[in-house]
Amino acid sequence: MGGLQTYLRAPALICALAAPVAAQADPDVPDDPLHFFATCAGRMSAMMEHQWLVDGPASDITKARRAAVLDVVASLTPPGAEAQVMAWRVEAKAAHAALLSATRHGPAPNQTRAAKRAAMLLRSCEAYLS
């Protein structure tokens, strides 16, 4: 196991214990910590690609945060679950990309709602990185 994965194991276990508590407060947080972090990785991938178009320097920050989340995902993924984890990531990335697209296109009220929703979803992920 790599040094970073070893270093992240304790926080990953703490987050694994805390994620079900967070899930009760936010219906978008899955009960399963692995599912939660895989979903966060997908959302962050979509955000990073969005930022390449609208705010290049911010994409570097998102890339670093995404790397930290991917390390947690790797440490939580049991052997044989890689395909399911990737499916969660891809699904979350597609959904978040659609939401981010709505922030740039369409009527202003929809853009505002989409931007608020996208920001809230990412905040729920980034809260575990602090």
DRENPA-342106 format. One record per residue (C-alpha): residue in one letter; residue number from 0; x, y, z. Coordinates in steps of 0.001 Angstrom, whole numbers, plus 524288, in hexadecimal, padded with zeros to 5 digits. Layout:
BEGIN
+------+-----+-------+-------+-------+
: code : pos :  east : north :    up :
+------+-----+-------+-------+-------+
:    A : NUM :     X :     Y :     Z :
...
+------+-----+-------+-------+-------+
END
This chain:
BEGIN
+------+-----+-------+-------+-------+
: code : pos :  east : north :    up :
+------+-----+-------+-------+-------+
:    M :   0 : 80000 : 80000 : 80000 :
:    G :   1 : 8054A : 80D62 : 7FC1D :
:    G :   2 : 80903 : 8177F : 80628 :
:    L :   3 : 7FD8C : 82054 : 80315 :
:    Q :   4 : 7F3E0 : 8151E : 803D4 :
:    T :   5 : 7F968 : 8113B : 81102 :
:    Y :   6 : 7F882 : 81F54 : 8158B :
:    L :   7 : 7EA65 : 82060 : 810C7 :
:    R :   8 : 7E5C5 : 81396 : 816B7 :
:    A :   9 : 7E26C : 8197F : 82413 :
:    P :  10 : 7DB10 : 82532 : 81E70 :
:    A :  11 : 7D428 : 81C06 : 81509 :
:    L :  12 : 7CF93 : 813BA : 82066 :
:    I :  13 : 7CB18 : 81FCC : 827CC :
:    C :  14 : 7C3D3 : 82477 : 81BBB :
:    A :  15 : 7BE1C : 816EE : 81A06 :
:    L :  16 : 7B865 : 817E0 : 8278E :
:    A :  17 : 7B3C0 : 825DD : 82591 :
:    A :  18 : 7AD91 : 8241F : 81816 :
:    P :  19 : 7A145 : 81D29 : 81CFC :
:    V :  20 : 79EF1 : 8284E : 82691 :
:    A :  21 : 7A064 : 83227 : 81B7C :
:    A :  22 : 7973B : 829FD : 8131A :
:    Q :  23 : 78C3C : 82C30 : 81CC2 :
:    A :  24 : 78D99 : 83AE0 : 81B26 :
:    D :  25 : 78F8D : 83B05 : 80C59 :
:    P :  26 : 787F1 : 831B3 : 80395 :
:    D :  27 : 7929F : 8330D : 7F936 :
:    V :  28 : 79CC2 : 82C8F : 801F5 :
:    P :  29 : 79C3D : 81DC8 : 80033 :
:    D :  30 : 79C98 : 81500 : 80C2B :
:    D :  31 : 7A890 : 80E0A : 806D5 :
:    P :  32 : 7B538 : 815E8 : 80896 :
:    L :  33 : 7BB44 : 80F9E : 7FC89 :
:    H :  34 : 7AF71 : 81395 : 7F461 :
:    F :  35 : 7B005 : 82147 : 7FA25 :
:    F :  36 : 7BE70 : 8235B : 7F6F1 :
:    A :  37 : 7BD34 : 81D21 : 7E974 :
:    T :  38 : 7B1E9 : 82667 : 7E6B3 :
:    C :  39 : 7BA29 : 831C9 : 7EB83 :
:    A :  40 : 7C53D : 82DC4 : 7E277 :
:    G :  41 : 7BBCE : 82DE2 : 7D6FB :
:    R :  42 : 7B66C : 83B2F : 7DAB5 :
:    M :  43 : 7C40E : 840B3 : 7DC2B :
:    S :  44 : 7C7EB : 83B43 : 7CEE1 :
:    A :  45 : 7BC6D : 84252 : 7C8BA :
:    M :  46 : 7BFD2 : 84ED7 : 7CFF9 :
:    M :  47 : 7CE02 : 84E09 : 7CBD5 :
:    E :  48 : 7CA1E : 84CA8 : 7BD80 :
:    H :  49 : 7C06C : 857DC : 7BEED :
:    Q :  50 : 7CAF9 : 86057 : 7C4E7 :
:    W :  51 : 7D407 : 85D85 : 7B975 :
:    L :  52 : 7CA34 : 86536 : 7B162 :
:    V :  53 : 7C6BC : 87030 : 7BABC :
:    D :  54 : 7D16B : 87163 : 7C51E :
:    G :  55 : 7DE08 : 86A58 : 7C1F3 :
:    P :  56 : 7E590 : 86D32 : 7CE8C :
:    A :  57 : 7DA4F : 86843 : 7D6F4 :
:    S :  58 : 7DB52 : 85B2B : 7D011 :
:    D :  59 : 7E886 : 858E1 : 7D685 :
:    I :  60 : 7E25C : 85A0E : 7E406 :
:    T :  61 : 7D75C : 850F1 : 7E02D :
:    K :  62 : 7E135 : 8476A : 7DA60 :
:    A :  63 : 7E895 : 846CF : 7E752 :
:    R :  64 : 7DC09 : 844C8 : 7EF0F :
:    R :  65 : 7D795 : 83A57 : 7E584 :
:    A :  66 : 7E4A6 : 83356 : 7E71C :
:    A :  67 : 7E2AC : 83306 : 7F5DB :
:    V :  68 : 7D4F8 : 82D81 : 7F42B :
:    L :  69 : 7D9FD : 82350 : 7EA90 :
:    D :  70 : 7E407 : 81F0D : 7F4AA :
:    V :  71 : 7D904 : 81D0E : 7FE6F :
:    V :  72 : 7D116 : 8159E : 7F43C :
:    A :  73 : 7DCBA : 80CE2 : 7F164 :
:    S :  74 : 7DEC3 : 80A06 : 7FFC7 :
:    L :  75 : 7D050 : 806B4 : 801CF :
:    T :  76 : 7CE44 : 7FE90 : 7F576 :
:    P :  77 : 7CE2E : 7EFFC : 7F843 :
:    P :  78 : 7D3A5 : 7E6BF : 7EE0B :
:    G :  79 : 7C9A9 : 7E3F2 : 7E384 :
:    A :  80 : 7C1D0 : 7F072 : 7E59C :
:    E :  81 : 7C97F : 7F8D6 : 7DC14 :
:    A :  82 : 7BF57 : 7F813 : 7D124 :
:    Q :  83 : 7B446 : 7FC4A : 7DA23 :
:    V :  84 : 7BC68 : 80778 : 7DF8A :
:    M :  85 : 7BFA2 : 80C15 : 7D1CC :
:    A :  86 : 7B136 : 80B73 : 7CE30 :
:    W :  87 : 7ADEA : 81434 : 7D9D4 :
:    R :  88 : 7B881 : 81DC9 : 7D5C7 :
:    V :  89 : 7B400 : 81E48 : 7C798 :
:    E :  90 : 7A5BD : 81FDF : 7CB6C :
:    A :  91 : 7A8DB : 82AFB : 7D4CE :
:    K :  92 : 7B1BC : 83190 : 7CAE3 :
:    A :  93 : 7A72C : 8315B : 7C070 :
:    A :  94 : 79CD2 : 83696 : 7C9B4 :
:    H :  95 : 7A599 : 8415F : 7CECA :
:    A :  96 : 7AA06 : 84508 : 7C10F :
:    A :  97 : 79BC3 : 84699 : 7BD28 :
:    L :  98 : 79978 : 84F20 : 7C90E :
:    L :  99 : 7A55E : 8577D : 7C5EA :
:    S : 100 : 7A0E7 : 858BC : 7B7E0 :
:    A : 101 : 793F6 : 85DEE : 7BCE6 :
:    T : 102 : 79B71 : 86895 : 7C428 :
:    R : 103 : 79FC0 : 86E3A : 7B713 :
:    H : 104 : 793E7 : 86BBD : 7AE74 :
:    G : 105 : 7857C : 86E4B : 7AFA5 :
:    P : 106 : 77D3D : 8781D : 7B710 :
:    A : 107 : 783A5 : 87FBA : 7C212 :
:    P : 108 : 77B77 : 879CA : 7CD1E :
:    N : 109 : 77F78 : 86C24 : 7C8CE :
:    Q : 110 : 78DAE : 87038 : 7C7E2 :
:    T : 111 : 78D53 : 87575 : 7D5B4 :
:    R : 112 : 786D3 : 86949 : 7DB34 :
:    A : 113 : 7905E : 8606B : 7D412 :
:    A : 114 : 79C0A : 86835 : 7D8F8 :
:    K : 115 : 79735 : 867B1 : 7E701 :
:    R : 116 : 79488 : 85918 : 7E617 :
:    A : 117 : 7A1D2 : 8562B : 7DFFE :
:    A : 118 : 7A8BE : 85E23 : 7EA6D :
:    M : 119 : 7A12E : 8577B : 7F561 :
:    L : 120 : 7A468 : 849F0 : 7F02F :
:    L : 121 : 7B2D3 : 84D1E : 7EF5A :
:    R : 122 : 7B2D2 : 85333 : 7FCF5 :
:    S : 123 : 7AD88 : 84670 : 8026E :
:    C : 124 : 7B94F : 83F9D : 7FC75 :
:    E : 125 : 7C365 : 849D8 : 8000B :
:    A : 126 : 7BED4 : 84A0A : 80E2A :
:    Y : 127 : 7C616 : 83D37 : 81015 :
:    L : 128 : 7D2BF : 842CE : 80ACB :
:    S : 129 : 7D41D : 84D8A : 814E6 :
+------+-----+-------+-------+-------+
END
